[in-house]
Amino acid sequence: MRMNGIEATRRILHTSPSVGVLVLTMYEDDNSVFAAMRTGARGYLLKGVDQVEVLRAINAVNSGEAIFSPSIARRLIHYFSTLEQTVSPVFPELTEREREVLTLIAQGHTNAAIAEKLVLSPKTVRNHVSTIFSKLQVASRAEAIIRARDAGLT
């Protein structure tokens, strides 16, 4: 089964919470950065950083520090300096509509019932469900329900 870096981080830290995870990625969007931080990553570097910086980051994370690429650090500072008192959404990798569909799935609704409730076509609901499964790296409705319930989406 393929999984993304966020899920890998979640699983690593679930079994070995003392491990320091350093993410090396090409993704610099806010959702990816914050998802990594929420799962417990201690560092976030963008691909293309030189080897000296990677080695310094590995040593820093190993020493318990948090480290970010300069551009990511600037964005984090900007984000937190302009942050209003908002609650961050569960499963930030999902759109608001996908979280809404996932909540209804977790409540036991069928695709047809979800389509009716949200005034969507059944095909649109199927597409949302497929995207949710992909983003959450789950293979079945049951797995999605477990993940949603564990996150409090019921």
N, CA, C and O atoms as a GROMACS GRO file, in nm:
protein
  616
    1MET      N    1   0.084  -0.118   0.000
    1MET     CA    2   0.000   0.000   0.000
    1MET      C    3   0.088   0.124   0.000
    1MET      O    4   0.180   0.136   0.081
    2ARG      N    5   0.060   0.217  -0.092
    2ARG     CA    6   0.133   0.343  -0.098
    2ARG      C    7   0.076   0.439   0.006
    2ARG      O    8  -0.044   0.438   0.033
    3MET      N    9   0.164   0.520   0.062
    3MET     CA   10   0.117   0.621   0.157
    3MET      C   11   0.197   0.747   0.136
    3MET      O   12   0.310   0.743   0.087
    4ASN      N   13   0.139   0.858   0.175
    4ASN     CA   14   0.210   0.985   0.162
    4ASN      C   15   0.296   1.009   0.286
    4ASN      O   16   0.292   0.933   0.383
    5GLY      N   17   0.375   1.116   0.282
    5GLY     CA   18   0.466   1.146   0.391
    5GLY      C   19   0.397   1.179   0.521
    5GLY      O   20   0.450   1.152   0.629
    6ILE      N   21   0.279   1.238   0.513
    6ILE     CA   22   0.204   1.273   0.634
    6ILE      C   23   0.162   1.146   0.706
    6ILE      O   24   0.178   1.134   0.827
    7GLU      N   25   0.107   1.050   0.631
    7GLU     CA   26   0.065   0.924   0.691
    7GLU      C   27   0.186   0.847   0.743
    7GLU      O   28   0.179   0.785   0.849
    8ALA      N   29   0.296   0.849   0.669
    8ALA     CA   30   0.418   0.781   0.715
    8ALA      C   31   0.466   0.842   0.846
    8ALA      O   32   0.504   0.770   0.939
    9THR      N   33   0.465   0.976   0.854
    9THR     CA   34   0.504   1.043   0.978
    9THR      C   35   0.413   1.003   1.093
    9THR      O   36   0.459   0.972   1.203
   10ARG      N   37   0.283   1.002   1.067
   10ARG     CA   38   0.185   0.964   1.169
   10ARG      C   39   0.214   0.823   1.221
   10ARG      O   40   0.215   0.800   1.342
   11ARG      N   41   0.238   0.730   1.130
   11ARG     CA   42   0.263   0.591   1.170
   11ARG      C   43   0.395   0.574   1.244
   11ARG      O   44   0.403   0.501   1.343
   12ILE      N   45   0.498   0.642   1.194
   12ILE     CA   46   0.630   0.634   1.262
   12ILE      C   47   0.618   0.684   1.405
   12ILE      O   48   0.664   0.618   1.498
   13LEU      N   49   0.556   0.801   1.422
   13LEU     CA   50   0.548   0.860   1.555
   13LEU      C   51   0.450   0.787   1.646
   13LEU      O   52   0.460   0.794   1.768
   14HIS      N   53   0.354   0.717   1.586
   14HIS     CA   54   0.262   0.637   1.667
   14HIS      C   55   0.336   0.520   1.732
   14HIS      O   56   0.313   0.487   1.848
   15THR      N   57   0.426   0.457   1.655
   15THR     CA   58   0.499   0.342   1.708
   15THR      C   59   0.628   0.382   1.779
   15THR      O   60   0.674   0.310   1.868
   16SER      N   61   0.687   0.496   1.740
   16SER     CA   62   0.814   0.539   1.799
   16SER      C   63   0.810   0.690   1.823
   16SER      O   64   0.869   0.766   1.746
   17PRO      N   65   0.742   0.734   1.927
   17PRO     CA   66   0.722   0.878   1.948
   17PRO      C   67   0.850   0.958   1.971
   17PRO      O   68   0.849   1.080   1.958
   18SER      N   69   0.959   0.893   2.004
   18SER     CA   70   1.083   0.967   2.029
   18SER      C   71   1.163   0.993   1.902
   18SER      O   72   1.264   1.063   1.906
   19VAL      N   73   1.119   0.938   1.789
   19VAL     CA   74   1.190   0.958   1.663
   19VAL      C   75   1.165   1.101   1.615
   19VAL      O   76   1.052   1.150   1.619
   20GLY      N   77   1.270   1.166   1.569
   20GLY     CA   78   1.257   1.299   1.510
   20GLY      C   79   1.237   1.286   1.360
   20GLY      O   80   1.324   1.232   1.291
   21VAL      N   81   1.127   1.334   1.311
   21VAL     CA   82   1.097   1.325   1.167
   21VAL      C   83   1.130   1.457   1.100
   21VAL      O   84   1.085   1.563   1.142
   22LEU      N   85   1.209   1.447   0.993
   22LEU     CA   86   1.243   1.561   0.910
   22LEU      C   87   1.184   1.535   0.772
   22LEU      O   88   1.218   1.437   0.706
   23VAL      N   89   1.095   1.623   0.728
   23VAL     CA   90   1.030   1.608   0.598
   23VAL      C   91   1.114   1.679   0.493
   23VAL      O   92   1.150   1.795   0.510
   24LEU      N   93   1.147   1.608   0.386
   24LEU     CA   94   1.217   1.665   0.272
   24LEU      C   95   1.124   1.647   0.153
   24LEU      O   96   1.100   1.535   0.108
   25THR      N   97   1.072   1.757   0.101
   25THR     CA   98   0.964   1.749   0.004
   25THR      C   99   0.971   1.863  -0.097
   25THR      O  100   1.045   1.960  -0.079
   26MET      N  101   0.892   1.849  -0.202
   26MET     CA  102   0.880   1.958  -0.299
   26MET      C  103   0.756   2.042  -0.270
   26MET      O  104   0.737   2.146  -0.333
   27TYR      N  105   0.671   1.998  -0.177
   27TYR     CA  106   0.547   2.068  -0.147
   27TYR      C  107   0.569   2.178  -0.044
   27TYR      O  108   0.615   2.152   0.067
   28GLU      N  109   0.535   2.300  -0.082
   28GLU     CA  110   0.553   2.411   0.012
   28GLU      C  111   0.422   2.483   0.043
   28GLU      O  112   0.424   2.592   0.100
   29ASP      N  113   0.309   2.423   0.005
   29ASP     CA  114   0.181   2.486   0.034
   29ASP      C  115   0.151   2.476   0.183
   29ASP      O  116   0.199   2.386   0.252
   30ASP      N  117   0.071   2.570   0.232
   30ASP     CA  118   0.040   2.574   0.375
   30ASP      C  119  -0.021   2.444   0.425
   30ASP      O  120   0.015   2.398   0.534
   31ASN      N  121  -0.111   2.384   0.348
   31ASN     CA  122  -0.175   2.260   0.394
   31ASN      C  123  -0.073   2.151   0.419
   31ASN      O  124  -0.082   2.080   0.519
   32SER      N  125   0.023   2.136   0.330
   32SER     CA  126   0.124   2.032   0.346
   32SER      C  127   0.214   2.059   0.466
   32SER      O  128   0.242   1.969   0.545
   33VAL      N  129   0.258   2.184   0.479
   33VAL     CA  130   0.345   2.221   0.591
   33VAL      C  131   0.274   2.198   0.724
   33VAL      O  132   0.329   2.135   0.815
   34PHE      N  133   0.152   2.249   0.736
   34PHE     CA  134   0.081   2.238   0.863
   34PHE      C  135   0.038   2.095   0.893
   34PHE      O  136   0.034   2.054   1.009
   35ALA      N  137   0.006   2.019   0.790
   35ALA     CA  138  -0.029   1.878   0.811
   35ALA      C  139   0.093   1.804   0.868
   35ALA      O  140   0.079   1.722   0.958
   36ALA      N  141   0.211   1.833   0.815
   36ALA     CA  142   0.333   1.770   0.866
   36ALA      C  143   0.358   1.809   1.011
   36ALA      O  144   0.395   1.725   1.093
   37MET      N  145   0.338   1.936   1.042
   37MET     CA  146   0.359   1.982   1.180
   37MET      C  147   0.258   1.918   1.276
   37MET      O  148   0.294   1.876   1.386
   38ARG      N  149   0.131   1.912   1.232
   38ARG     CA  150   0.029   1.852   1.318
   38ARG      C  151   0.055   1.705   1.346
   38ARG      O  152   0.019   1.655   1.453
   39THR      N  153   0.117   1.636   1.253
   39THR     CA  154   0.146   1.494   1.276
   39THR      C  155   0.271   1.474   1.359
   39THR      O  156   0.301   1.363   1.400
   40GLY      N  157   0.346   1.583   1.383
   40GLY     CA  158   0.461   1.573   1.472
   40GLY      C  159   0.597   1.585   1.406
   40GLY      O  160   0.698   1.564   1.473
   41ALA      N  161   0.602   1.618   1.278
   41ALA     CA  162   0.732   1.638   1.214
   41ALA      C  163   0.805   1.754   1.283
   41ALA      O  164   0.743   1.855   1.316
   42ARG      N  165   0.933   1.738   1.302
   42ARG     CA  166   1.012   1.842   1.370
   42ARG      C  167   1.085   1.932   1.272
   42ARG      O  168   1.142   2.034   1.311
   43GLY      N  169   1.082   1.894   1.145
   43GLY     CA  170   1.150   1.976   1.046
   43GLY      C  171   1.085   1.961   0.911
   43GLY      O  172   1.020   1.861   0.882
   44TYR      N  173   1.104   2.065   0.827
   44TYR     CA  174   1.041   2.066   0.695
   44TYR      C  175   1.133   2.141   0.601
   44TYR      O  176   1.147   2.263   0.608
   45LEU      N  177   1.196   2.065   0.512
   45LEU     CA  178   1.287   2.125   0.414
   45LEU      C  179   1.234   2.102   0.274
   45LEU      O  180   1.168   2.001   0.246
   46LEU      N  181   1.263   2.196   0.186
   46LEU     CA  182   1.223   2.183   0.047
   46LEU      C  183   1.336   2.119  -0.032
   46LEU      O  184   1.453   2.148  -0.009
   47LYS      N  185   1.297   2.030  -0.125
   47LYS     CA  186   1.398   1.968  -0.211
   47LYS      C  187   1.475   2.077  -0.283
   47LYS      O  188   1.421   2.182  -0.317
   48GLY      N  189   1.600   2.050  -0.305
   48GLY     CA  190   1.686   2.149  -0.369
   48GLY      C  191   1.779   2.217  -0.270
   48GLY      O  192   1.872   2.287  -0.309
   49VAL      N  193   1.752   2.195  -0.141
   49VAL     CA  194   1.840   2.251  -0.038
   49VAL      C  195   1.975   2.179  -0.046
   49VAL      O  196   1.980   2.060  -0.078
   50ASP      N  197   2.082   2.250  -0.018
   50ASP     CA  198   2.214   2.187  -0.033
   50ASP      C  199   2.241   2.084   0.077
   50ASP      O  200   2.174   2.083   0.181
   51GLN      N  201   2.338   1.998   0.052
   51GLN     CA  202   2.368   1.887   0.143
   51GLN      C  203   2.409   1.934   0.282
   51GLN      O  204   2.376   1.869   0.382
   52VAL      N  205   2.480   2.044   0.289
   52VAL     CA  206   2.522   2.097   0.419
   52VAL      C  207   2.400   2.131   0.503
   52VAL      O  208   2.396   2.102   0.622
   53GLU      N  209   2.300   2.193   0.440
   53GLU     CA  210   2.177   2.230   0.512
   53GLU      C  211   2.100   2.106   0.556
   53GLU      O  212   2.045   2.104   0.666
   54VAL      N  213   2.096   2.003   0.471
   54VAL     CA  214   2.027   1.879   0.508
   54VAL      C  215   2.095   1.817   0.629
   54VAL      O  216   2.028   1.775   0.724
   55LEU      N  217   2.227   1.809   0.627
   55LEU     CA  218   2.301   1.752   0.739
   55LEU      C  219   2.279   1.833   0.867
   55LEU      O  220   2.260   1.777   0.974
   56ARG      N  221   2.280   1.967   0.854
   56ARG     CA  222   2.255   2.053   0.970
   56ARG      C  223   2.114   2.028   1.025
   56ARG      O  224   2.094   2.023   1.146
   57ALA      N  225   2.016   2.013   0.935
   57ALA     CA  226   1.878   1.989   0.976
   57ALA      C  227   1.864   1.854   1.046
   57ALA      O  228   1.794   1.844   1.147
   58ILE      N  229   1.928   1.753   0.993
   58ILE     CA  230   1.923   1.620   1.056
   58ILE      C  231   1.978   1.626   1.197
   58ILE      O  232   1.918   1.573   1.290
   59ASN      N  233   2.092   1.692   1.213
   59ASN     CA  234   2.153   1.705   1.346
   59ASN      C  235   2.064   1.786   1.440
   59ASN      O  236   2.051   1.752   1.557
   60ALA      N  237   2.003   1.892   1.389
   60ALA     CA  238   1.916   1.977   1.471
   60ALA      C  239   1.794   1.897   1.518
   60ALA      O  240   1.759   1.900   1.636
   61VAL      N  241   1.730   1.827   1.426
   61VAL     CA  242   1.612   1.748   1.462
   61VAL      C  243   1.651   1.637   1.560
   61VAL      O  244   1.577   1.608   1.654
   62ASN      N  245   1.765   1.577   1.538
   62ASN     CA  246   1.813   1.472   1.628
   62ASN      C  247   1.838   1.527   1.768
   62ASN      O  248   1.827   1.454   1.867
   63SER      N  249   1.872   1.656   1.779
   63SER     CA  250   1.895   1.721   1.909
   63SER      C  251   1.767   1.774   1.971
   63SER      O  252   1.771   1.835   2.078
   64GLY      N  253   1.655   1.752   1.904
   64GLY     CA  254   1.528   1.796   1.960
   64GLY      C  255   1.480   1.931   1.910
   64GLY      O  256   1.376   1.981   1.955
   65GLU      N  257   1.554   1.991   1.819
   65GLU     CA  258   1.514   2.122   1.766
   65GLU      C  259   1.412   2.105   1.654
   65GLU      O  260   1.394   1.996   1.599
   66ALA      N  261   1.346   2.214   1.622
   66ALA     CA  262   1.259   2.219   1.505
   66ALA      C  263   1.332   2.304   1.401
   66ALA      O  264   1.394   2.405   1.435
   67ILE      N  265   1.324   2.263   1.276
   67ILE     CA  266   1.395   2.337   1.171
   67ILE      C  267   1.312   2.340   1.043
   67ILE      O  268   1.248   2.241   1.006
   68PHE      N  269   1.317   2.455   0.977
   68PHE     CA  270   1.239   2.474   0.855
   68PHE      C  271   1.324   2.548   0.753
   68PHE      O  272   1.412   2.626   0.788
   69SER      N  273   1.297   2.523   0.625
   69SER     CA  274   1.362   2.599   0.519
   69SER      C  275   1.330   2.746   0.542
   69SER      O  276   1.222   2.778   0.594
   70PRO      N  277   1.420   2.837   0.506
   70PRO     CA  278   1.395   2.980   0.530
   70PRO      C  279   1.261   3.028   0.472
   70PRO      O  280   1.190   3.104   0.538
   71SER      N  281   1.226   2.984   0.352
   71SER     CA  282   1.099   3.030   0.294
   71SER      C  283   0.980   2.977   0.373
   71SER      O  284   0.879   3.046   0.387
   72ILE      N  285   0.991   2.855   0.424
   72ILE     CA  286   0.883   2.798   0.505
   72ILE      C  287   0.876   2.872   0.638
   72ILE      O  288   0.766   2.902   0.686
   73ALA      N  289   0.991   2.901   0.698
   73ALA     CA  290   0.993   2.974   0.826
   73ALA      C  291   0.927   3.111   0.811
   73ALA      O  292   0.850   3.153   0.898
   74ARG      N  293   0.956   3.181   0.701
   74ARG     CA  294   0.893   3.312   0.677
   74ARG      C  295   0.741   3.298   0.665
   74ARG      O  296   0.666   3.379   0.719
   75ARG      N  297   0.698   3.195   0.595
   75ARG     CA  298   0.554   3.174   0.580
   75ARG      C  299   0.489   3.139   0.712
   75ARG      O  300   0.378   3.183   0.741
   76LEU      N  301   0.557   3.059   0.794
   76LEU     CA  302   0.503   3.025   0.926
   76LEU      C  303   0.490   3.151   1.011
   76LEU      O  304   0.388   3.171   1.078
   77ILE      N  305   0.592   3.234   1.009
   77ILE     CA  306   0.588   3.358   1.087
   77ILE      C  307   0.473   3.445   1.039
   77ILE      O  308   0.398   3.500   1.120
   78HIS      N  309   0.458   3.458   0.908
   78HIS     CA  310   0.349   3.538   0.852
   78HIS      C  311   0.214   3.478   0.891
   78HIS      O  312   0.123   3.550   0.933
   79TYR      N  313   0.203   3.348   0.878
   79TYR     CA  314   0.076   3.281   0.910
   79TYR      C  315   0.036   3.307   1.056
   79TYR      O  316  -0.076   3.348   1.084
   80PHE      N  317   0.128   3.283   1.147
   80PHE     CA  318   0.095   3.298   1.288
   80PHE      C  319   0.081   3.445   1.330
   80PHE      O  320   0.009   3.475   1.425
   81SER      N  321   0.147   3.535   1.259
   81SER     CA  322   0.132   3.676   1.294
   81SER      C  323  -0.002   3.732   1.247
   81SER      O  324  -0.049   3.832   1.301
   82THR      N  325  -0.064   3.669   1.149
   82THR     CA  326  -0.193   3.715   1.098
   82THR      C  327  -0.308   3.623   1.137
   82THR      O  328  -0.422   3.643   1.095
   83LEU      N  329  -0.279   3.524   1.216
   83LEU     CA  330  -0.379   3.423   1.252
   83LEU      C  331  -0.486   3.482   1.343
   83LEU      O  332  -0.457   3.543   1.445
   84GLU      N  333  -0.610   3.462   1.303
   84GLU     CA  334  -0.722   3.495   1.390
   84GLU      C  335  -0.749   3.374   1.477
   84GLU      O  336  -0.693   3.266   1.453
   85GLN      N  337  -0.831   3.390   1.574
   85GLN     CA  338  -0.864   3.277   1.661
   85GLN      C  339  -0.957   3.183   1.585
   85GLN      O  340  -1.080   3.192   1.594
   86THR      N  341  -0.896   3.092   1.510
   86THR     CA  342  -0.974   2.994   1.435
   86THR      C  343  -0.931   2.855   1.478
   86THR      O  344  -0.820   2.834   1.525
   87VAL      N  345  -1.021   2.762   1.460
   87VAL     CA  346  -0.991   2.623   1.488
   87VAL      C  347  -0.946   2.560   1.358
   87VAL      O  348  -1.014   2.570   1.256
   88SER      N  349  -0.831   2.493   1.361
   88SER     CA  350  -0.784   2.429   1.239
   88SER      C  351  -0.870   2.306   1.211
   88SER      O  352  -0.905   2.232   1.303
   89PRO      N  353  -0.903   2.284   1.086
   89PRO     CA  354  -0.991   2.173   1.052
   89PRO      C  355  -0.923   2.038   1.069
   89PRO      O  356  -0.802   2.025   1.054
   90VAL      N  357  -1.005   1.940   1.098
   90VAL     CA  358  -0.957   1.802   1.101
   90VAL      C  359  -0.932   1.764   0.956
   90VAL      O  360  -1.007   1.805   0.867
   91PHE      N  361  -0.830   1.685   0.931
   91PHE     CA  362  -0.792   1.643   0.796
   91PHE      C  363  -0.776   1.764   0.704
   91PHE      O  364  -0.856   1.782   0.612
   92PRO      N  365  -0.674   1.845   0.727
   92PRO     CA  366  -0.656   1.966   0.646
   92PRO      C  367  -0.634   1.937   0.497
   92PRO      O  368  -0.650   2.026   0.414
   93GLU      N  369  -0.596   1.814   0.465
   93GLU     CA  370  -0.576   1.780   0.325
   93GLU      C  371  -0.708   1.769   0.248
   93GLU      O  372  -0.709   1.765   0.125
   94LEU      N  373  -0.819   1.765   0.321
   94LEU     CA  374  -0.951   1.758   0.258
   94LEU      C  375  -1.010   1.898   0.243
   94LEU      O  376  -0.985   1.987   0.324
   95THR      N  377  -1.090   1.916   0.139
   95THR     CA  378  -1.164   2.041   0.125
   95THR      C  379  -1.277   2.041   0.227
   95THR      O  380  -1.308   1.938   0.287
   96GLU      N  381  -1.338   2.155   0.245
   96GLU     CA  382  -1.451   2.163   0.338
   96GLU      C  383  -1.563   2.068   0.297
   96GLU      O  384  -1.623   2.002   0.381
   97ARG      N  385  -1.593   2.062   0.167
   97ARG     CA  386  -1.698   1.973   0.118
   97ARG      C  387  -1.661   1.827   0.142
   97ARG      O  388  -1.747   1.747   0.179
   98GLU      N  389  -1.534   1.791   0.121
   98GLU     CA  390  -1.490   1.653   0.146
   98GLU      C  391  -1.503   1.617   0.293
   98GLU      O  392  -1.540   1.504   0.326
   99ARG      N  393  -1.471   1.712   0.383
   99ARG     CA  394  -1.489   1.685   0.526
   99ARG      C  395  -1.637   1.666   0.559
   99ARG      O  396  -1.672   1.583   0.642
  100GLU      N  397  -1.722   1.743   0.492
  100GLU     CA  398  -1.865   1.731   0.512
  100GLU      C  399  -1.913   1.592   0.468
  100GLU      O  400  -1.991   1.528   0.539
  101VAL      N  401  -1.867   1.547   0.352
  101VAL     CA  402  -1.903   1.413   0.302
  101VAL      C  403  -1.849   1.306   0.396
  101VAL      O  404  -1.919   1.210   0.427
  102LEU      N  405  -1.725   1.321   0.439
  102LEU     CA  406  -1.665   1.223   0.530
  102LEU      C  407  -1.743   1.216   0.662
  102LEU      O  408  -1.763   1.107   0.716
  103THR      N  409  -1.787   1.328   0.713
  103THR     CA  410  -1.867   1.330   0.836
  103THR      C  411  -1.995   1.250   0.816
  103THR      O  412  -2.034   1.173   0.903
  104LEU      N  413  -2.059   1.268   0.703
  104LEU     CA  414  -2.183   1.194   0.676
  104LEU      C  415  -2.156   1.045   0.657
  104LEU      O  416  -2.236   0.961   0.698
  105ILE      N  417  -2.043   1.012   0.595
  105ILE     CA  418  -2.005   0.871   0.583
  105ILE      C  419  -1.987   0.812   0.722
  105ILE      O  420  -2.036   0.703   0.751
  106ALA      N  421  -1.917   0.886   0.810
  106ALA     CA  422  -1.892   0.838   0.946
  106ALA      C  423  -2.021   0.822   1.025
  106ALA      O  424  -2.028   0.742   1.118
  107GLN      N  425  -2.123   0.898   0.988
  107GLN     CA  426  -2.252   0.887   1.055
  107GLN      C  427  -2.336   0.773   0.998
  107GLN      O  428  -2.448   0.749   1.043
  108GLY      N  429  -2.280   0.703   0.898
  108GLY     CA  430  -2.347   0.586   0.844
  108GLY      C  431  -2.435   0.611   0.723
  108GLY      O  432  -2.509   0.521   0.682
  109HIS      N  433  -2.430   0.728   0.665
  109HIS     CA  434  -2.512   0.759   0.549
  109HIS      C  435  -2.457   0.692   0.423
  109HIS      O  436  -2.336   0.680   0.407
  110THR      N  437  -2.545   0.648   0.337
  110THR     CA  438  -2.507   0.593   0.207
  110THR      C  439  -2.475   0.708   0.113
  110THR      O  440  -2.505   0.824   0.142
  111ASN      N  441  -2.413   0.675  -0.001
  111ASN     CA  442  -2.384   0.778  -0.100
  111ASN      C  443  -2.513   0.844  -0.148
  111ASN      O  444  -2.518   0.966  -0.166
  112ALA      N  445  -2.618   0.765  -0.168
  112ALA     CA  446  -2.745   0.820  -0.214
  112ALA      C  447  -2.802   0.918  -0.111
  112ALA      O  448  -2.853   1.024  -0.147
  113ALA      N  449  -2.793   0.882   0.016
  113ALA     CA  450  -2.844   0.970   0.122
  113ALA      C  451  -2.760   1.098   0.131
  113ALA      O  452  -2.814   1.206   0.154
  114ILE      N  453  -2.630   1.084   0.112
  114ILE     CA  454  -2.542   1.202   0.115
  114ILE      C  455  -2.576   1.294  -0.002
  114ILE      O  456  -2.584   1.416   0.015
  115ALA      N  457  -2.596   1.236  -0.119
  115ALA     CA  458  -2.632   1.315  -0.237
  115ALA      C  459  -2.760   1.394  -0.212
  115ALA      O  460  -2.769   1.512  -0.244
  116GLU      N  461  -2.858   1.327  -0.154
  116GLU     CA  462  -2.986   1.393  -0.127
  116GLU      C  463  -2.969   1.504  -0.023
  116GLU      O  464  -3.019   1.615  -0.040
  117LYS      N  465  -2.897   1.472   0.084
  117LYS     CA  466  -2.880   1.568   0.194
  117LYS      C  467  -2.803   1.692   0.149
  117LYS      O  468  -2.835   1.803   0.191
  118LEU      N  469  -2.700   1.674   0.065
  118LEU     CA  470  -2.616   1.786   0.022
  118LEU      C  471  -2.659   1.845  -0.112
  118LEU      O  472  -2.595   1.936  -0.165
  119VAL      N  473  -2.766   1.792  -0.166
  119VAL     CA  474  -2.818   1.836  -0.296
  119VAL      C  475  -2.708   1.827  -0.402
  119VAL      O  476  -2.677   1.924  -0.471
  120LEU      N  477  -2.652   1.707  -0.412
  120LEU     CA  478  -2.548   1.677  -0.511
  120LEU      C  479  -2.593   1.558  -0.594
  120LEU      O  480  -2.683   1.484  -0.554
  121SER      N  481  -2.530   1.540  -0.707
  121SER     CA  482  -2.561   1.422  -0.786
  121SER      C  483  -2.489   1.302  -0.723
  121SER      O  484  -2.386   1.320  -0.658
  122PRO      N  485  -2.542   1.182  -0.740
  122PRO     CA  486  -2.474   1.062  -0.688
  122PRO      C  487  -2.331   1.049  -0.743
  122PRO      O  488  -2.242   1.005  -0.672
  123LYS      N  489  -2.310   1.086  -0.868
  123LYS     CA  490  -2.177   1.078  -0.929
  123LYS      C  491  -2.080   1.173  -0.858
  123LYS      O  492  -1.965   1.138  -0.834
  124THR      N  493  -2.126   1.292  -0.824
  124THR     CA  494  -2.042   1.388  -0.752
  124THR      C  495  -2.003   1.333  -0.616
  124THR      O  496  -1.889   1.346  -0.573
  125VAL      N  497  -2.099   1.271  -0.548
  125VAL     CA  498  -2.068   1.211  -0.417
  125VAL      C  499  -1.966   1.099  -0.435
  125VAL      O  500  -1.871   1.090  -0.357
  126ARG      N  501  -1.984   1.014  -0.535
  126ARG     CA  502  -1.887   0.906  -0.561
  126ARG      C  503  -1.748   0.964  -0.585
  126ARG      O  504  -1.649   0.910  -0.536
  127ASN      N  505  -1.741   1.073  -0.660
  127ASN     CA  506  -1.612   1.138  -0.685
  127ASN      C  507  -1.550   1.190  -0.556
  127ASN      O  508  -1.430   1.174  -0.532
  128HIS      N  509  -1.633   1.253  -0.472
  128HIS     CA  510  -1.582   1.301  -0.342
  128HIS      C  511  -1.531   1.185  -0.258
  128HIS      O  512  -1.424   1.194  -0.198
  129VAL      N  513  -1.607   1.077  -0.253
  129VAL     CA  514  -1.567   0.960  -0.172
  129VAL      C  515  -1.434   0.906  -0.223
  129VAL      O  516  -1.346   0.874  -0.144
  130SER      N  517  -1.420   0.894  -0.353
  130SER     CA  518  -1.295   0.844  -0.412
  130SER      C  519  -1.177   0.935  -0.376
  130SER      O  520  -1.069   0.886  -0.342
  131THR      N  521  -1.198   1.066  -0.384
  131THR     CA  522  -1.092   1.161  -0.350
  131THR      C  523  -1.057   1.152  -0.202
  131THR      O  524  -0.940   1.158  -0.165
  132ILE      N  525  -1.158   1.139  -0.119
  132ILE     CA  526  -1.135   1.125   0.026
  132ILE      C  527  -1.051   1.002   0.054
  132ILE      O  528  -0.953   1.009   0.129
  133PHE      N  529  -1.087   0.888  -0.004
  133PHE     CA  530  -1.012   0.764   0.015
  133PHE      C  531  -0.866   0.784  -0.025
  133PHE      O  532  -0.775   0.741   0.045
  134SER      N  533  -0.845   0.850  -0.138
  134SER     CA  534  -0.710   0.873  -0.188
  134SER      C  535  -0.631   0.963  -0.093
  134SER      O  536  -0.517   0.932  -0.058
  135LYS      N  537  -0.690   1.074  -0.054
  135LYS     CA  538  -0.621   1.169   0.034
  135LYS      C  539  -0.592   1.111   0.172
  135LYS      O  540  -0.489   1.140   0.232
  136LEU      N  541  -0.684   1.029   0.222
  136LEU     CA  542  -0.664   0.970   0.356
  136LEU      C  543  -0.587   0.839   0.350
  136LEU      O  544  -0.555   0.779   0.453
  137GLN      N  545  -0.556   0.794   0.228
  137GLN     CA  546  -0.483   0.669   0.209
  137GLN      C  547  -0.556   0.552   0.272
  137GLN      O  548  -0.496   0.470   0.341
  138VAL      N  549  -0.686   0.544   0.247
  138VAL     CA  550  -0.767   0.432   0.296
  138VAL      C  551  -0.822   0.357   0.176
  138VAL      O  552  -0.838   0.414   0.068
  139ALA      N  553  -0.851   0.230   0.195
  139ALA     CA  554  -0.896   0.146   0.084
  139ALA      C  555  -1.045   0.114   0.090
  139ALA      O  556  -1.102   0.060  -0.005
  140SER      N  557  -1.108   0.149   0.201
  140SER     CA  558  -1.248   0.112   0.214
  140SER      C  559  -1.325   0.215   0.295
  140SER      O  560  -1.268   0.299   0.364
  141ARG      N  561  -1.455   0.206   0.283
  141ARG     CA  562  -1.545   0.292   0.360
  141ARG      C  563  -1.524   0.270   0.510
  141ARG      O  564  -1.525   0.365   0.589
  142ALA      N  565  -1.504   0.145   0.548
  142ALA     CA  566  -1.483   0.112   0.690
  142ALA      C  567  -1.358   0.182   0.745
  142ALA      O  568  -1.360   0.236   0.855
  143GLU      N  569  -1.250   0.180   0.668
  143GLU     CA  570  -1.128   0.247   0.712
  143GLU      C  571  -1.150   0.398   0.724
  143GLU      O  572  -1.102   0.460   0.818
  144ALA      N  573  -1.222   0.456   0.628
  144ALA     CA  574  -1.251   0.599   0.632
  144ALA      C  575  -1.334   0.633   0.755
  144ALA      O  576  -1.310   0.734   0.821
  145ILE      N  577  -1.432   0.548   0.786
  145ILE     CA  578  -1.516   0.570   0.904
  145ILE      C  579  -1.433   0.566   1.031
  145ILE      O  580  -1.451   0.650   1.120
  146ILE      N  581  -1.343   0.471   1.041
  146ILE     CA  582  -1.258   0.459   1.160
  146ILE      C  583  -1.172   0.585   1.174
  146ILE      O  584  -1.164   0.643   1.283
  147ARG      N  585  -1.108   0.629   1.065
  147ARG     CA  586  -1.025   0.749   1.070
  147ARG      C  587  -1.108   0.871   1.110
  147ARG      O  588  -1.064   0.953   1.191
  148ALA      N  589  -1.228   0.883   1.052
  148ALA     CA  590  -1.315   0.998   1.082
  148ALA      C  591  -1.360   0.995   1.228
  148ALA      O  592  -1.358   1.098   1.295
  149ARG      N  593  -1.400   0.880   1.275
  149ARG     CA  594  -1.446   0.871   1.414
  149ARG      C  595  -1.333   0.895   1.512
  149ARG      O  596  -1.353   0.960   1.614
  150ASP      N  597  -1.213   0.843   1.480
  150ASP     CA  598  -1.098   0.867   1.567
  150ASP      C  599  -1.066   1.016   1.575
  150ASP      O  600  -1.014   1.064   1.677
  151ALA      N  601  -1.096   1.089   1.467
  151ALA     CA  602  -1.069   1.234   1.464
  151ALA      C  603  -1.185   1.315   1.519
  151ALA      O  604  -1.177   1.438   1.527
  152GLY      N  605  -1.293   1.248   1.558
  152GLY     CA  606  -1.408   1.317   1.617
  152GLY      C  607  -1.507   1.373   1.518
  152GLY      O  608  -1.582   1.465   1.551
  153LEU      N  609  -1.510   1.320   1.396
  153LEU     CA  610  -1.602   1.370   1.294
  153LEU      C  611  -1.736   1.297   1.292
  153LEU      O  612  -1.778   1.252   1.186
  154THR      N  613  -1.802   1.286   1.402
  154THR     CA  614  -1.934   1.219   1.400
  154THR      C  615  -2.038   1.307   1.462
  154THR      O  616  -2.155   1.269   1.470
   0.00000   0.00000   0.00000
